[in-house]
Amino acid sequence: MDNWKTIISFTYPHEAHMAKGYLESEGIETLIQDEMTVQVNNFYSNAIGGVKILIRDKDYEEALKILKKGGYIIEQNKEEGLKIETYNIKSESEKYKCPYCGSENIERAKRPNFLAVIGVLIINTFFPFYQRYYHCFDCKKEWIFKIKKV
């Protein structure tokens, strides 16, 4: 009997079924584990490690390649990482394009900054201090614009 190995896990069962169907269409035999537990109560998903897809040990490398090809597993360059850079601009109209790739497929987002985190840790109160930044959906870069007075 072959040993089964977890290759990927998902938060919801429907996501796992999509990946399972993709793997089986490529000829990889799969099993889904913990599906029913998550269907009973979705909040258990993170506690038990999600809905897992199991494959045979002998198919692991091939299944990994298939999932990468299908976009289920995305490799990130650890050296590159996501970091926020600051760019000086001359006018407001320059805010609507990515300075890296020139794409207009961007969003303005915000995340709690250092003061908000300190407030939660020390006095258990959330202070609404946010760091506002821009995010490009095409090149996955993040940045801050500052208007330069000329």
C-alpha positions as CSV (number, residue, x, y, z in Angstrom):
1,M,0.0,0.0,0.0
2,D,1.3,3.4,-0.9
3,N,1.7,6.2,1.5
4,W,-0.4,9.3,1.0
5,K,1.0,12.8,1.4
6,T,-0.6,16.2,1.7
7,I,0.3,18.4,-1.2
8,I,-1.9,21.5,-0.7
9,S,-4.6,22.7,1.7
10,F,-7.5,25.1,1.2
11,T,-9.8,27.1,3.5
12,Y,-13.0,25.9,1.8
13,P,-14.0,22.5,0.4
14,H,-15.1,23.9,-3.0
15,E,-11.6,25.3,-3.6
16,A,-10.2,21.8,-2.8
17,H,-12.6,20.2,-5.2
18,M,-11.4,22.5,-8.0
19,A,-7.8,21.5,-7.5
20,K,-8.8,17.8,-7.1
21,G,-10.6,17.9,-10.4
22,Y,-7.6,19.5,-12.1
23,L,-5.2,16.9,-10.7
24,E,-7.4,14.0,-11.7
25,S,-7.8,15.4,-15.2
26,E,-4.0,15.1,-15.4
27,G,-4.1,11.4,-14.2
28,I,-3.1,12.0,-10.5
29,E,-5.2,10.0,-8.0
30,T,-6.3,12.2,-5.1
31,L,-8.2,12.1,-1.8
32,I,-9.7,15.0,0.2
33,Q,-9.3,15.1,3.9
34,D,-11.2,17.1,6.6
35,E,-13.9,18.2,4.1
36,M,-16.8,17.2,6.2
37,T,-15.4,18.9,9.4
38,V,-15.1,22.2,7.6
39,Q,-18.6,21.9,6.0
40,V,-20.1,21.4,9.5
41,N,-18.4,24.6,10.8
42,N,-16.3,26.8,8.6
43,F,-14.5,28.3,11.5
44,Y,-12.8,25.0,12.2
45,S,-10.9,25.3,8.9
46,N,-7.9,27.2,10.2
47,A,-7.8,25.2,13.4
48,I,-7.4,21.9,11.7
49,G,-5.2,23.1,8.9
50,G,-7.8,23.5,6.2
51,V,-9.2,21.0,3.7
52,K,-6.2,18.9,2.5
53,I,-5.6,17.2,-0.8
54,L,-3.7,13.9,-0.4
55,I,-1.7,12.2,-3.2
56,R,0.5,9.2,-3.4
57,D,4.2,9.6,-2.6
58,K,5.2,8.5,-6.0
59,D,3.1,11.2,-7.7
60,Y,4.2,14.1,-5.5
61,E,6.8,15.7,-7.9
62,E,4.5,15.4,-10.9
63,A,1.5,16.8,-8.9
64,L,3.6,19.7,-7.7
65,K,4.5,20.6,-11.3
66,I,0.8,20.4,-12.3
67,L,-0.4,22.6,-9.5
68,K,2.3,25.2,-10.3
69,K,1.3,25.1,-14.0
70,G,-2.4,25.5,-13.0
71,G,-1.7,28.5,-10.8
72,Y,-2.6,26.8,-7.5
73,I,1.0,27.1,-6.2
74,I,2.8,30.4,-6.8
75,E,6.5,30.6,-6.1
76,Q,7.7,33.9,-4.7
77,N,11.3,35.2,-5.0
78,K,12.3,35.6,-1.3
79,E,15.0,38.1,-2.1
80,E,12.6,40.4,-3.9
81,G,9.8,40.4,-1.3
82,L,7.1,43.1,-1.1
83,K,8.3,46.4,0.2
84,I,6.8,49.8,0.0
85,E,8.9,52.5,-1.7
86,T,8.2,56.3,-1.8
87,Y,8.0,58.2,-5.1
88,N,7.9,61.9,-5.5
89,I,5.4,63.2,-8.1
90,K,4.7,66.6,-9.5
91,S,0.9,66.4,-9.9
92,E,-2.2,64.4,-8.8
93,S,-2.6,63.0,-12.3
94,E,0.5,60.9,-11.9
95,K,-1.1,58.9,-9.1
96,Y,-3.2,56.7,-11.4
97,K,-0.3,54.8,-13.0
98,C,2.1,52.2,-11.6
99,P,5.7,53.7,-11.5
100,Y,7.1,50.2,-12.1
101,C,5.1,48.9,-15.1
102,G,2.9,51.9,-16.1
103,S,-0.3,49.9,-15.6
104,E,-3.5,51.6,-14.6
105,N,-4.7,48.4,-12.8
106,I,-3.9,49.7,-9.3
107,E,-5.7,50.2,-6.0
108,R,-5.3,52.5,-3.1
109,A,-5.1,50.5,0.1
110,K,-4.3,51.0,3.8
111,R,-3.0,48.8,6.6
112,P,-2.6,49.6,10.3
113,N,0.7,51.3,11.0
114,F,3.1,51.0,13.9
115,L,1.0,53.2,16.3
116,A,-2.1,51.2,15.8
117,V,-0.3,47.9,16.6
118,I,1.3,49.5,19.8
119,G,-2.1,50.6,21.0
120,V,-3.6,47.2,20.6
121,L,-0.7,45.5,22.4
122,I,-0.3,47.9,25.3
123,I,-3.8,49.1,26.2
124,N,-6.0,46.7,24.1
125,T,-7.6,49.6,22.2
126,F,-7.4,50.0,18.5
127,F,-6.3,53.5,17.3
128,P,-7.2,54.2,13.7
129,F,-3.7,55.1,12.4
130,Y,-3.2,53.7,9.0
131,Q,-0.4,53.6,6.4
132,R,-1.9,54.4,3.0
133,Y,-0.2,52.9,0.0
134,Y,-0.8,51.9,-3.6
135,H,-0.8,48.3,-5.0
136,C,-0.4,47.2,-8.6
137,F,-2.3,44.1,-9.6
138,D,-0.2,43.4,-12.6
139,C,3.4,43.6,-11.2
140,K,2.4,43.0,-7.5
141,K,4.5,46.0,-6.3
142,E,3.5,48.5,-3.6
143,W,4.5,52.1,-3.2
144,I,3.6,55.5,-1.7
145,F,3.3,58.8,-3.6
146,K,4.4,62.1,-2.2
147,I,3.7,65.3,-4.0
148,K,6.8,67.3,-4.5
149,K,6.3,71.1,-4.3
150,V,8.3,72.7,-7.1
